[in-house]
Amino acid sequence: MATSKDSGGGKSAAAGGNAQKSGSGGPAKRGFAAMDQNQQREIASKGGQAAHQKGTAHEFDSEEARRAGQKGGEAVSRDREHMADIGRKGGESRQSANRAAAAAAAAAAAAKGSRQGPKEG
């Protein structure tokens, strides 16, 4: 008799545990994470406003922001492979933009030529 209770209890506990998980296999979102983005922003905004009113909010001056950006740039640039990818994508983008501009100019020239028609003499 104890066996049937244990197996039945185990099944319901397992089912209850699975009910809390999302379809992707991960745990279900709860609390702040379960809210939509607008609700999260509203709550975060209230926290920021309260910190400013209290006087404990941190505000970057331009020098501090410059140093923070420099620090982040140094960290990113240490990854040579990442930097090579960025440069490659930039070159590809520029090349495709130049090709598109040339094609547009050629199309405009062709359209202009066809509108004028033959010269009368």
C-alpha positions as CSV (number, residue, x, y, z in Angstrom):
1,M,0.0,0.0,0.0
2,A,2.8,2.4,0.7
3,T,4.1,1.6,-2.7
4,S,1.0,2.9,-4.5
5,K,1.1,6.2,-2.5
6,D,4.8,6.7,-3.2
7,S,4.4,6.1,-6.9
8,G,1.2,8.2,-7.1
9,G,2.8,11.0,-5.1
10,G,5.9,10.9,-7.3
11,K,3.9,11.2,-10.4
12,S,1.9,14.2,-9.2
13,A,5.0,15.9,-7.9
14,A,6.7,15.4,-11.3
15,A,3.7,16.7,-13.1
16,G,3.5,19.7,-10.9
17,G,7.2,20.4,-11.5
18,N,6.7,20.1,-15.2
19,A,3.8,22.5,-15.1
20,Q,6.1,25.3,-13.9
21,K,8.4,24.9,-16.8
22,S,8.0,26.6,-20.2
23,G,7.8,24.7,-23.4
24,S,11.5,25.2,-24.1
25,G,12.5,23.0,-21.1
26,G,13.7,25.9,-19.0
27,P,12.1,27.2,-15.8
28,A,9.0,29.3,-16.1
29,K,9.4,33.0,-15.8
30,R,8.2,34.4,-12.5
31,G,8.0,37.9,-11.0
32,F,9.8,40.7,-12.8
33,A,10.9,38.5,-15.6
34,A,7.3,37.4,-16.3
35,M,6.1,41.0,-16.8
36,D,6.0,42.6,-20.2
37,Q,8.7,45.1,-21.2
38,N,6.5,48.1,-20.6
39,Q,5.7,47.1,-17.0
40,Q,9.4,46.4,-16.4
41,R,10.3,49.9,-17.7
42,E,7.7,51.6,-15.6
43,I,9.0,49.9,-12.5
44,A,12.6,50.6,-13.3
45,S,11.8,54.2,-14.1
46,K,10.2,54.6,-10.7
47,G,13.3,53.3,-9.1
48,G,15.5,55.7,-11.0
49,Q,13.2,58.6,-10.1
50,A,13.3,57.6,-6.4
51,A,17.1,57.5,-6.4
52,H,17.3,60.9,-7.9
53,Q,14.9,62.4,-5.4
54,K,16.8,60.7,-2.6
55,G,20.1,62.0,-4.0
56,T,21.8,58.6,-4.3
57,A,21.5,58.3,-8.1
58,H,24.8,58.4,-10.0
59,E,25.2,60.7,-12.9
60,F,28.1,60.4,-15.3
61,D,30.0,63.6,-16.1
62,S,31.6,63.8,-19.6
63,E,35.1,62.8,-18.4
64,E,33.8,59.7,-16.5
65,A,31.7,58.7,-19.5
66,R,34.7,59.0,-21.8
67,R,36.8,56.8,-19.5
68,A,34.1,54.2,-19.4
69,G,33.7,54.1,-23.1
70,Q,37.5,53.9,-23.5
71,K,37.6,51.0,-21.1
72,G,34.9,49.1,-23.0
73,G,36.6,49.7,-26.3
74,E,39.9,48.4,-24.9
75,A,38.2,45.2,-23.7
76,V,36.5,44.6,-27.1
77,S,39.6,45.3,-29.1
78,R,41.6,42.6,-27.2
79,D,39.6,40.0,-29.1
80,R,41.4,40.1,-32.5
81,E,39.0,37.7,-34.2
82,H,36.0,39.9,-33.2
83,M,37.8,43.0,-34.5
84,A,38.6,41.2,-37.8
85,D,34.9,40.3,-38.2
86,I,33.9,43.9,-37.6
87,G,36.4,45.2,-40.2
88,R,35.3,42.6,-42.7
89,K,31.6,43.4,-42.2
90,G,32.4,47.1,-42.6
91,G,34.3,46.5,-45.8
92,E,31.5,44.4,-47.2
93,S,28.9,47.0,-46.3
94,R,30.9,49.8,-47.9
95,Q,31.5,47.7,-51.0
96,S,27.8,46.9,-51.4
97,A,26.9,50.5,-50.8
98,N,29.3,51.7,-53.5
99,R,27.9,49.1,-55.9
100,A,24.3,50.1,-55.1
101,A,25.2,53.8,-55.7
102,A,26.9,53.0,-59.0
103,A,23.9,50.9,-60.1
104,A,21.5,53.8,-59.2
105,A,23.6,56.3,-61.1
106,A,23.7,54.0,-64.1
107,A,19.9,53.5,-64.0
108,A,19.4,57.3,-63.6
109,A,21.6,58.0,-66.6
110,A,19.8,55.3,-68.7
111,A,16.4,56.8,-67.8
112,K,17.6,60.3,-68.6
113,G,18.9,59.2,-72.0
114,S,15.7,57.4,-72.9
115,R,13.5,60.4,-72.0
116,Q,15.4,62.8,-74.3
117,G,14.8,60.7,-77.4
118,P,16.6,61.2,-80.7
119,K,18.0,64.6,-81.6
120,E,16.2,66.5,-84.3
121,G,18.4,68.3,-86.8
